[in-house]
Amino acid sequence: MSRIRSKKFQEKVTSAAEAAALINNGDNIGFSGFTGSGYPKELPGALAERIKEAHGKGDEFRVGVWTGASTAPELDGVLAATDGMSFRMPYQSDPDMRKAINSGVTDYADIHLSHSGPQVRQGFLGNLDVAVVEVTAITEDGDLVPSSSVGNNNVYLDCADKVILEVNAWQSEHLEGMHDIYYGTELPPNNVPIPITAPGDRIGSPYLRVDPEKVVAVVETDDPDRNTPFKPLDEDSKAIAGHFLDFLNNEVAQGRMPKNYLPLQSGVGNIANAVLAGLLDSNLSGLTSFTEVVQDGMVELIDAGKLTIASATAFSLSPEYATRMNDNAAHYKKHIVLRPQEISNNPEPIRRLGVISCNGLIEADIYGNVNSTHIMGSKMQNGIGGSGDFTRNAFISCFVTPSVAKNGDISCIVPMVSHHDHTEHDTQVVITERGLADLRGLAPRKRARLIIEKCAHPDYQPMLLDYYERAEKAANSLHTPHILTEALSWHARFLETGTMKA
């Protein structure tokens, strides 16, 4: 049975190549996709071929690309490889995309995920010419059953001049009913409070809406999301997870948190899954999550009866767990709510629900400032994503990282970060495999000694302590002592010699 149940939309079915022919040089395109799920699978490749053909003739053909977050090689990768992407926002993680950004071929705006939808609505980023959105099905009434991510899809469908839909039969038809698409957000002064009082609250519709007159093409696909398996848990990840869970349990013991914690948010990656694995081994129950992505560990917690509800905007599942989700979506939709990212990442419910955030970083400095986006100050890695949305507004904001990188040649605790994404005012807890530094209520000098003692690797602890103690004597003030001529010398030494070690 066709996933396109509306006759009006059946009449618009065409090939990916024919749909790509409707996109013009200079267009801004809003693509679906968030952490490798729910992105269009066929149209981007067809568009890339069209761009390469134009370039082969000496013609200009470049487009702006807006998404929910990162996508996959079939979208970011193929388009970046054409040198035909003029602009990209708000988050990416593809190697070819990263190369295009760092070589100056593609302009990149690294935008907080909660800000990206409103900026599109404002028209701040220019006109949105085309939306290309993957869906699971189209109902008889022309409503769209969302796919494995929501992201900015509702915004793009509303704001675009033209819409191209990809209807993907690989996505489970039982996803219908899992989503909660809230259409109450508007620009000031017409915005109203978001009526979410618990992570599982449903306040909208299971469907995305679209003006059928704007839909210029429908492409049928049957391609899987490109999911990357998580690495096996290593000892550092297990140690970091252990410190984090010990900290939460102490908060419970101190009477600052209920026994089942507060709603959890975790970034994507190995350490985040180690934390979830630690929760699986605990005797906890009644856990909830208000986060961006549903990961493997959350599926395990649901199966174990420990996680009652997970609110997110997308899946970020390994191939094994994506198959499990597809096979059992009818069950999981009782425990999972997928929302637009302007809701999942919105500061208002994050603050009100008392979310506990846990995100990764590239480096932190001795005062608690965090760099989560740039390598050695200038080289863009992935973008800030939603970490700023959650860090600034969480009840408790935590950052996790191994203490060293590059086989010990880089210390992830440095005198001064080479790029600021999160300031010391927002960072409350820093955790490495060495230990945990609870920075709440501490003046900068006390923060510095605690981070050096608890989080820094032994190879770098003496160097950090030497820098700090000399800074106390040499700085022009004792509030946040720095030696400005040396503060970034560790990074300069790495670029010159390949190691931060003296």
C-alpha positions in Angstrom: 0.0 0.0 0.0 1.3 3.4 -0.9 2.4 5.7 1.9 0.9 8.6 -0.2 -2.8 8.3 0.8 -3.9 11.6 -0.7 -4.8 11.6 -4.4 -3.8 15.3 -4.8 -0.3 14.4 -3.7 -0.1 11.2 -5.7 -0.5 13.3 -8.8 2.8 15.1 -7.9 5.0 12.1 -7.6 8.1 12.5 -9.7 11.8 11.4 -9.9 14.5 13.0 -7.7 16.2 14.4 -10.8 13.0 16.0 -12.0 12.4 17.5 -8.5 16.0 18.8 -8.4 15.4 20.6 -11.7 13.0 22.8 -9.8 15.8 24.3 -7.7 17.7 27.3 -9.0 21.1 28.8 -8.6 21.1 31.1 -5.6 18.2 29.4 -3.8 18.1 28.9 -0.1 16.9 25.4 0.8 15.5 24.2 4.1 16.3 20.5 4.4 14.9 18.1 7.0 17.4 16.2 9.1 18.8 16.1 12.6 21.8 14.0 13.8 21.7 11.6 10.9 18.0 10.9 10.9 15.0 12.0 8.9 17.0 13.8 6.1 16.0 13.5 2.4 17.9 10.6 0.8 17.5 11.1 -3.0 17.0 14.8 -3.8 20.4 16.0 -2.5 22.3 13.6 -4.7 20.3 14.6 -7.7 20.9 18.2 -6.9 24.6 17.6 -6.5 24.7 16.1 -10.1 22.9 19.1 -11.4 25.4 21.5 -9.7 28.4 19.5 -11.1 26.9 19.6 -14.6 26.4 23.4 -14.4 30.0 23.8 -13.1 31.3 21.6 -15.9 29.7 24.1 -18.3 31.3 27.0 -16.5 28.0 28.2 -15.1 27.5 29.5 -11.6 25.3 27.2 -9.3 25.5 27.6 -5.6 22.8 27.2 -2.9 22.3 28.0 0.7 21.6 25.0 3.0 19.6 25.2 6.2 18.8 22.1 8.3 17.7 21.1 11.8 21.2 19.9 12.7 23.8 17.5 11.2 22.6 15.2 8.4 24.6 12.5 6.6 27.0 12.0 3.7 24.0 11.7 1.3 23.2 15.4 2.0 26.0 17.4 3.5 28.7 15.3 2.0 27.5 15.2 -1.6 26.7 18.9 -1.7 29.9 20.0 0.0 31.9 18.0 -2.5 30.5 20.0 -5.4 31.8 23.3 -3.9 28.2 24.4 -4.6 27.2 25.3 -1.1 27.4 29.0 -0.5 26.0 29.0 3.1 25.3 26.5 5.8 23.5 26.7 9.1 22.9 25.9 12.0 25.0 22.7 12.8 27.0 20.2 10.9 29.4 17.2 11.5 30.3 15.9 8.0 34.0 15.8 7.2 33.5 17.2 3.7 31.3 19.9 5.0 33.8 20.8 7.7 36.5 21.0 5.0 34.4 23.3 2.9 33.8 25.6 5.9 37.5 25.7 7.1 38.8 26.3 3.5 36.5 29.3 3.1 34.4 27.8 0.3 31.2 27.8 2.4 30.1 30.4 4.8 28.9 28.9 8.0 26.6 30.5 10.7 26.9 28.5 14.0 23.5 29.2 15.5 22.0 28.0 18.8 19.4 25.4 17.6 16.6 27.1 19.5 17.4 30.4 17.7 17.5 29.0 14.2 13.7 28.6 13.6 12.8 32.1 14.9 15.6 33.6 12.8 14.1 31.9 9.7 10.7 33.3 10.6 12.1 36.8 11.0 13.5 36.6 7.5 16.9 37.4 9.0 18.6 34.7 6.9 17.0 35.8 3.7 14.1 34.3 1.7 13.5 30.5 2.0 13.0 29.4 -1.6 12.5 25.7 -1.2 11.8 23.2 1.6 12.9 19.6 1.1 11.4 17.4 3.8 11.3 13.7 4.4 8.1 12.3 5.8 6.9 8.8 6.7 3.5 9.1 5.0 0.9 11.6 3.7 -2.7 11.1 5.0 -5.9 11.2 3.0 -6.4 14.7 4.2 -3.0 15.9 3.1 -1.4 15.9 6.6 2.2 14.8 6.8 3.3 12.0 9.1 6.8 13.1 10.3 9.9 11.0 9.9 12.6 10.0 12.4 13.4 13.7 13.2 11.4 16.9 13.3 14.0 19.6 13.7 13.0 22.8 11.9 10.6 21.0 9.5 7.5 22.8 10.6 9.2 26.2 10.2 10.6 25.3 6.7 7.2 24.0 5.5 5.5 27.2 6.7 8.1 29.7 5.3 9.2 28.2 2.0 7.9 29.4 -1.3 8.1 25.8 -2.7 8.0 22.4 -1.0 9.5 19.1 -2.2 8.5 16.0 -0.1 10.3 12.7 0.1 8.0 9.9 1.4 10.3 7.2 2.8 8.8 3.8 3.1 11.8 2.6 5.2 10.6 4.6 8.1 8.1 2.6 10.3 4.5 3.4 9.6 4.0 3.1 13.3 5.8 6.4 13.8 2.4 7.9 13.2 1.3 9.2 16.6 4.7 9.6 18.1 5.2 13.2 17.2 3.8 16.4 18.9 3.9 19.3 16.5 3.1 22.5 18.3 2.0 25.4 16.2 1.6 28.0 19.1 4.9 29.6 18.7 4.9 33.0 17.1 7.3 36.0 16.9 7.1 38.7 19.6 4.9 40.4 20.6 2.5 37.6 19.8 4.3 34.7 21.5 2.6 32.9 24.4 3.9 30.5 27.1 4.6 27.0 26.0 2.1 24.8 28.0 4.5 22.0 28.9 4.6 21.1 32.6 6.1 17.6 32.3 8.4 16.0 29.7 5.6 13.8 28.3 3.0 16.5 27.8 1.5 16.5 24.3 0.3 20.0 23.3 0.1 19.8 19.5 -0.8 17.6 16.6 0.8 14.3 15.5 1.1 15.8 12.0 3.0 18.4 10.1 0.9 20.7 8.0 1.7 22.0 4.5 -0.2 24.2 2.0 -0.7 21.7 -0.9 -0.5 24.4 -3.4 3.2 25.0 -2.4 4.1 21.3 -3.0 5.8 21.1 -6.4 7.1 17.5 -6.2 6.8 14.3 -4.2 9.6 11.7 -4.4 9.2 8.2 -3.1 12.2 6.5 -1.4 13.0 3.4 0.6 16.4 4.3 2.0 17.6 3.9 5.6 18.9 6.7 7.8 22.7 6.7 7.8 23.4 5.7 11.4 26.9 5.3 12.9 27.5 2.6 15.5 28.7 3.9 18.8 32.2 2.9 19.9 32.4 0.2 22.7 32.6 1.8 26.1 36.2 2.5 27.2 37.4 2.9 30.7 37.6 6.7 30.6 33.9 6.9 29.5 32.9 4.5 32.3 34.9 6.5 34.8 33.3 9.8 33.7 29.8 8.3 33.9 30.6 7.0 37.3 31.6 10.4 38.6 28.4 12.0 37.1 26.1 9.4 38.6 27.8 9.7 42.0 27.3 13.4 41.8 23.5 13.0 41.0 23.1 10.5 43.9 24.7 13.0 46.3 22.3 15.7 45.1 19.5 13.3 46.0 21.1 12.5 49.4 21.4 16.3 50.1 17.7 16.7 49.4 18.2 18.9 46.4 16.7 16.4 43.9 14.0 13.7 43.9 15.0 10.1 44.0 14.3 9.6 40.3 16.3 12.8 39.5 15.0 15.6 37.4 14.6 15.4 33.5 17.9 14.5 31.9 19.5 15.9 28.8 22.6 14.4 27.2 24.6 15.3 24.2 25.5 12.7 21.5 28.4 10.4 21.8 30.3 7.7 23.7 30.3 9.3 27.1 26.6 10.1 26.9 25.9 6.5 26.2 28.2 5.5 29.1 26.1 7.6 31.4 22.9 5.9 30.1 24.5 2.5 30.6 25.3 3.4 34.2 21.7 4.3 34.7 20.7 1.0 33.3 22.8 -0.8 35.9 21.3 1.2 38.8 18.2 0.5 40.8 16.6 3.7 39.7 13.1 3.9 38.0 10.7 6.6 37.0 13.4 8.5 35.0 12.4 11.1 32.5 14.3 12.9 29.7 13.8 16.3 28.1 16.5 16.4 25.5 17.4 16.7 21.8 18.0 13.2 20.7 16.9 9.6 21.7 20.1 7.5 21.8 20.7 3.7 22.1 20.9 3.9 25.9 17.5 5.6 26.2 16.0 2.7 24.2 17.6 0.3 26.6 16.2 2.2 29.6 12.7 2.2 28.1 13.0 -1.6 27.6 14.1 -2.0 31.2 11.2 0.0 32.5 13.5 2.6 34.0 12.8 5.5 31.6 9.1 6.4 31.5 9.2 9.2 28.9 11.8 10.7 26.6 11.0 14.0 24.9 13.3 14.9 22.0 13.3 16.2 18.4 15.1 13.3 16.7 16.6 9.8 17.0 20.4 9.3 17.1 20.5 5.5 16.9 23.1 3.0 15.8 21.9 0.7 12.9 21.0 -2.1 15.4 18.8 0.2 17.5 17.3 1.9 14.5 16.1 -1.5 13.4 14.8 -2.1 16.9 12.9 1.2 16.7 11.4 0.4 13.3 10.3 -3.0 14.4 8.8 -1.8 17.7 7.7 1.8 17.0 4.1 1.0 18.1 5.5 0.3 21.5 8.0 3.0 21.8 5.6 5.8 20.9 4.0 5.3 24.3 7.3 6.5 25.8 8.8 8.9 23.2 7.6 12.3 22.1 9.3 13.9 19.1 8.9 17.7 18.9 10.1 20.6 16.7 13.5 21.8 17.9 12.1 25.3 18.7 10.2 23.4 21.5 12.7 20.7 22.5 15.5 23.3 22.8 13.4 26.2 24.1 14.8 27.9 27.2 11.4 28.3 28.8 10.5 24.6 29.4 14.2 23.7 30.0 14.4 26.1 32.9 10.9 25.4 34.3 11.3 21.6 34.2 14.7 21.8 35.9 16.6 19.9 33.3 20.0 18.4 34.2 22.3 19.0 31.2 25.3 16.9 30.3 27.3 17.8 27.2 30.8 17.2 25.7 33.5 19.8 25.1 36.7 20.2 23.2 38.5 22.1 26.0 37.8 23.9 29.3 40.0 26.4 31.0 40.9 26.6 34.7 38.1 29.1 35.4 35.3 27.0 33.8 35.0 28.6 30.3 34.3 26.0 27.7 35.1 25.7 24.0 32.9 23.1 22.3 33.3 24.0 18.6 36.8 25.0 17.5 40.1 23.2 17.3 43.0 25.4 18.2 40.9 28.6 18.1 40.2 28.8 14.3 39.2 25.3 13.0 35.5 24.6 13.1 34.7 21.1 14.3 30.9 20.6 14.6 29.2 23.7 15.8 27.5 24.5 19.1 24.3 22.6 18.4 21.9 22.7 21.4 24.5 22.6 24.1 24.1 26.4 24.7 20.3 26.1 24.9 20.6 23.5 27.7 23.7 24.8 29.5 22.5 28.3 30.0 19.0 27.2 31.2 19.6 23.9 33.0 19.0 23.5 36.7 22.4 21.9 36.8 24.8 22.2 33.8 27.5 19.6 33.4 30.4 19.2 30.9 32.2 15.9 30.4 35.5 15.1 28.6 38.5 12.9 28.8 41.4 14.9 30.4 43.6 14.6 27.3 43.4 14.0 23.5 45.7 13.1 20.7 47.4 10.4 22.7 48.2 12.9 25.5 49.6 15.7 23.3 46.6 17.9 24.0 45.3 18.7 27.5 41.6 19.3 27.5 42.1 21.5 30.6 44.0 24.6 29.6 44.9 28.0 31.0 42.5 29.8 28.7 40.2 28.3 26.1 41.1 29.2 22.5 37.4 29.9 21.6 34.5 30.7 24.0 31.2 29.0 23.5 30.0 28.7 27.2 31.3 31.1 29.8 32.2 30.4 33.4 28.9 31.9 34.4 27.0 28.9 32.9 29.3 26.0 33.6 28.5 24.4 37.0 30.2 21.0 36.8 33.2 19.8 34.9 34.0 16.1 34.8 36.9 14.1 33.4 38.0 10.5 34.1 40.2 12.0 36.8 37.3 13.4 38.8 34.5 16.0 39.2 34.8 19.7 40.0 31.5 21.2 41.4 32.0 24.9 40.6 28.7 26.2 42.1 29.2 29.2 44.3 32.9 29.3 43.9 35.0 32.5 43.1 37.3 32.1 40.1 40.5 31.4 42.1 38.8 28.6 44.0 37.4 27.2 40.7 40.9 27.2 39.2 42.5 25.1 42.0 39.6 22.7 42.0 39.6 22.1 38.3 43.4 21.6 38.3 43.2 19.2 41.2 40.1 17.2 40.2 40.0 17.2 36.4 43.5 17.8 34.9 45.7 14.9 33.8 48.8 14.3 35.9 51.0 15.1 33.0 49.6 18.6 32.9 48.7 19.3 36.5 52.1 20.7 37.4 52.1 22.9 34.3 48.7 24.3 35.1 49.5 24.9 38.8 52.7 26.6 37.8 50.8 28.9 35.4 48.1 29.7 37.9 50.5 30.5 40.8 52.7 32.7 38.6 49.5 34.4 37.3 48.5 35.2 40.9 51.8 37.2 41.2 52.0 38.7 37.8 48.4 39.6 36.9 47.1 43.1 37.3 44.2 41.8 39.4 43.6 38.8 41.7 40.0 38.2 40.7 40.7 36.1 37.6 44.5 36.0 37.4 46.0 35.5 33.9 49.3 36.0 32.2 48.0 37.3 28.9 51.3 36.7 27.1 51.2 33.0 28.1 47.5 32.3 28.3 47.3 30.8 24.8 50.9 29.6 24.6 49.9 26.0 25.0 47.9 26.1 21.8 50.7 27.9 20.0 53.2 25.3 21.2 50.9 22.5 19.9 50.7 24.1 16.4 54.5 24.5 16.3 55.6 21.2 17.8 52.6 18.8 17.8 52.3 18.7 21.6 51.2 21.0 24.4 53.9 19.5 26.7 56.8 21.8 27.5 
